[in-house]
Amino acid sequence: MSEGKKYQLGTIGALSLSVVSSVSIVICNKALISTLGFTFATTLTSWHLLVTFCSLHIALWMKWFEHKPFDSRAVMGFGILNGTSIGLLNLSLGFNSVGFYQMTKLAIIPCTVLLETLFFRKLFSRNIQISLVVLLLGVGIATVTDLQLNVLGSVLSLLAIVTTCVAQIMTNTIQKKFKVSSTQLLYQSCPYQAITLFVTGPFVDGLLTKQNVFAFNYTPQVLAFIVLSCLISVSVNFSTFLVIGKTSPVTYQVLGHLKTCLVLGFGYVLLRDPFSWRNILGILIAIVGMVLYSYCCSIESQQKASAEAAQISQAKEAESDPLISAENGSGILAEGVGGVRAPGWNSNKDLRA
């Protein structure tokens, strides 16, 4: 099997794992929060990260992956930023209406596109831009209901958008810059993320719920759902880093909106959540946007691969053809001592002869 085929299969696997694990953990957490009354989302996330780190440490001990230390300051900054973005998103949900919070999540894609264009000179084709607009329109119709604004909530949402975008862009760039895998990056950054949320989580949750996480009545049923949520989170965290590393932050956000549509559908089928024609219309438009985005990305990837293959082919032809090598001065005898060009044959003269 060619490297390109293996890469495509790996990407499809990462996307599938991300969707399945994310939808599963949302359903589990919904039962934990809505049914059992455990509303301490930030603290729960810190436990998720602690369990993820312990799981990766066991995997490292079993030699399932190789530990590759790199810039400790970059890892610490990245981990703290990631933890902060999670806390800010939870605060944004707490201080805003559900509709405004959904708008905050929708704003992450255009903000990511803007940051990558400004700071990384990444170009997004018109077709990609149109498909993203269709996607965001569909998700907006399906999820955004009320838009109640307040100053504190708006500031928290803005900070959440910026930190989330930067953290996801860093997830991609760090893996490529330091040539580390998603597992290696997650293993090294997990402690910093967990500590950040473990310290701030009880305060954030207390501010949002007016309850003390340590005074909650932990029944066997609550503990069972917490353990299940933590176990699923290992797959969620791993697949998040894997998807962003293999694709891009924008693709990961598109995948996130697919999960939102699936959660809405599963909520209606399994939990009998209220569903309206607006939800159905929005999900259908969002699916059209996702299909367009996937198609455009696939076409552009094929074009890029073809262009790279053509360049490699031209380079090989240039190396194997003595006429081209001599004319470009790339032959072994083309350079004299001290970098002075040795007298070679004149191609035009020899051709005329």
N, C-alpha and C positions, 0 to 999 in steps of 0.2 A: 504493500500500500504506500502511495506517495506521501510526502510530508504535507502537501496541501490538503489531501483527503483526511489525514490524521488530525490536522489542525481544525478542519471543518467539523469533524465528528466530536472533537474535544470541546469546541465552542457550543455545538448543539447540546452536548451533555451538560455543560455548565449552565446554559440557559434553562434546560429542563429541570435540573436539580434546584436552581434558584426559584423557579415558579412553584414547584411541588412543595418545597420546604417552607417558602414564605406563606403560601396559602394555608398550609397546615398549621403554622404557628399563629397566624391571625385567628383562625377558627378556635384554636386552643386557648389563646389569650382572651378572646371574646367571651368564652365560657367562664374563664377565670375571673374576668373583670365584671361582666354583666350579670352572670348567674350567681357566682360565689362572693362577689363584692370585694375582691382583692384589686384595688384601684391604684396600686403603687407601681406605676409603669417604669419609672426611671430606676428605682431600686431593683426591680425585676430584670431590667436590661443589664445592670452591673453583675447580677448573678449569672446571667447568660454568658457574659464575657469571661467571668471567672471559670465557669464550667468548660467553656471553649478552650481557655488556656490550659487547664488541667488535661483535657482530652488531647490537645496537641503535644503536651509534654510527655504523655504516655506514648503517643505515636512516635515522637522523637526517640524515646527510650527503646522502642521496638524497631528503630531504624527504618521507619516508613518514609522519612524525609531527612534531608541533611540540614543541620543548623548552619546558617551563613551570616555571621555578624557583619554589620556595616555601620555607617555613620550613626552613632548613638543619639546625637542631637536631632538629626532628622527623624529618627524613629520616635523619640520622646515628643517632639513637636507635633508630629502626625497623630500619635496616639491621643494626646491631650485635646487636639483640635477635633478629632473624631468623636471623642466622648462629649466635648462641649456642644457639638452640633446636635447630638442626640438629646441632650438636656434642653437645648433651646427649642427644638421641635416639640418636645413635650410641653414646655412652658407656653409655646405659641398656641398649642391646642387648648391649654387650660385658660388662657386669657383672651381667646378669640372664639367667635362662633364657629361651628363645624364648617360652614360654607367658606368663611374666610381662611380657615386652616387648609381646606382643599385648594383654594386659590394659591396659598403659599407653596404647596407641593407642586402645583402646575407651573409656578414661576421658576422652579429650579432648572427646568430644561432651557428656556431662553437665556437665563443667567449663565448657565454652563456654556452655552454656545457663544455668548458674548465674551466671557473670560477666555475661552480657548482661542477665539478669533483675535482678541486684543493682545494676549500675552504669549500665545504659542503659534500665532500666524496660521492657524488651522482654518481651511476653507470648507464651507458647507455649500454644496450645490443648491441651485434653486429647487430642484426636485425634492431634495432632502428637507429643505425649509418648508415647502408646501405640505409634505407628508406630516411634519411635526405640527404644523398649524391645524391640520385636519384632526390629528390625534388629540391635541390639547382641547380643541373645540368639543370633540365627542366626550372626553372625560369631564370637561366642565359642565356640559349639559346633564351628564349622568349623576354627578356628585355635588355640584355647588347648588345650594338651596337658598340660604340667607347670607347676607353680607353685612354684618354689624361691625362697624369700625370703632376702635378706640386707640388712643395714642400709645399706651404701653404695649398693647397687643400688636400694633403695627411695627413698633421698634423691635420687639422680640421676633416677629416674623421675618423682618429684613435681616436681622443678625443670623437667624436660622438658615435662611436662603444662602447667604454668603458663605457661612462656615460649612454648610453641606456641600456646596459646589466646589469650594477649595479642597475640602477633604477628599471628595471623590476624584477630582483631577489629580491630587497628590497620590492617591492609590494607584492610578495608572502610571504616572510619571516616575514614581519611586521604583516600581517593579522594573521599568525599562532602563532607568538610569543606573541602578545598582545591580541589574541582572539577577534579581531575586524572584522566586516563585511566589504565588499568592499565599501558599502555606507558610513560607519563611517570613513574609511580611506580617501576616496575621499573628504568628507565634510571638514575634518580637514586639508588636505594637499592642497586643491584647492586654498586658499588665497595666500599661499607662491608661488605656481606655477604661478598664475595669476600676482602677483606683480613682480616676476622675469621677466616675459615676457613683462609686461606692461611697465616696466622701460627700458628694453633693446630692445624691439621690434622695436620702431621707428628708433633707431640707426642701428640695424641689417638690417632692410628693406631699410633704406636710403643708406646703404653701398652696398646693392645688386642691388637696382633698380635705384639709383641716383635720387629718387623722395622723396617728403615730404608727409607722410601719412595724415597730417593735412591740406595740401593744395589741396588734391584730390577733384575732382568735384563729390559730392555725389548726384547723381540723384535718383529719386524715385525707379527706377529699381535696381540700385546698393544697395540701402538701403534694399529693399525687399529681395534680395539674401543674404545680410549679416545677416538679421534677421533669414531667413530660415536656413542658415548655423549654426548660433548660437544655434537654437532650436534643430537641428539634433545632434549637438556636445554634448548635454546633454546625449543623448543615447549612443553616441560613448564613452565618458569618463567613464560613468557608466559601460558599457559592458566590457571595457578594464580591469578595476580593478576586475570586476566579473570573467572574464575568467581566468586571471592570478591567482586569489585567488583559484578558483575551480580546475584548472589544473596545469599549470607550465609556466614559461617564454618561454621555448622552444615550447610548444604547441601553445602559443599565436603567436609566430613568424611564425610557420607553417600556422596558420590561416591567418596571414598577407599576406603570399604569395598566399594563395587561393584568397584573396581579389584582389591581383594584377592581377591574371589571369581573374577574373570576370570583373574587370575594363577594361582590354584589350578587352574582349569580348563585353561588353556593349558599349565601345567606338566605336567599329567597327559597331555594330548593330544600335545604336542610333545616334552617332555623325559622322558616316562614316569615322572614322580614318583609315589611311592606315594599311593594314594587309597583312602579307606575309606568305609563307609556313614555314618560320623559327618560326614565332610567334605561328602558329598552332602546329608545332612539339614540341616546348618548353612547351606549355600549356599541351599537351597530356602527355609528360614525367613527368611534375610537378604533374599532377593529379594522375599518377601511384604512384609517391613518396608519395603523401598525403594519398592515399588509403592504401599503405603499412604501413605508419606510424600509421594511425588510427587502422589498424588491429593488428599491433604489440603491441600498447598501450592497446588495448582491451584485447588481450590474456594475457599480463603481469598483467593487473589489476585483471583479473579473477583468475590467479594463486596466486597473492598476497592475494586476498580475501579468496581463499580456504585455503591457508596456515594459515591465521589468524583465520579462523573458526576452523581449526583442532587444533590449539594451545588452543583456548578457550574451545573446547570440552574436550581436554586432562586435562586442568586445572580443569574443573568442575568434571570430573571423579575422579581426584585425591582428590578433596575435599569431594566427596561423598563416597569414598571407605575407610573404616577405616584401612584396611591393609596398603594401600599406605600412608595414613596420618601418621600412627604410625611409619612406616619404615623411612619416611622422617623427622620425628620429628616435624610434623606440627599439631599434635593433641593437645587438650587443656591440657591434663595431661602430655605432653611430656617434659615440662620445669618445673624445680623445682624453689625454691626460690633463688634469686640472680643469675639467669641465669644458674644454675647448673642443668644438666639433671637428672630428677628423674629416679629411677630404673624402667624400663618398661619391658614388656615381650619380650623375645627373639623370634623373628619370626621364625628363623630357628629351635630353640629347640621345639617350640610348633608345628611346622609342622612335625618335626620328631616324636613327641609324637602322 
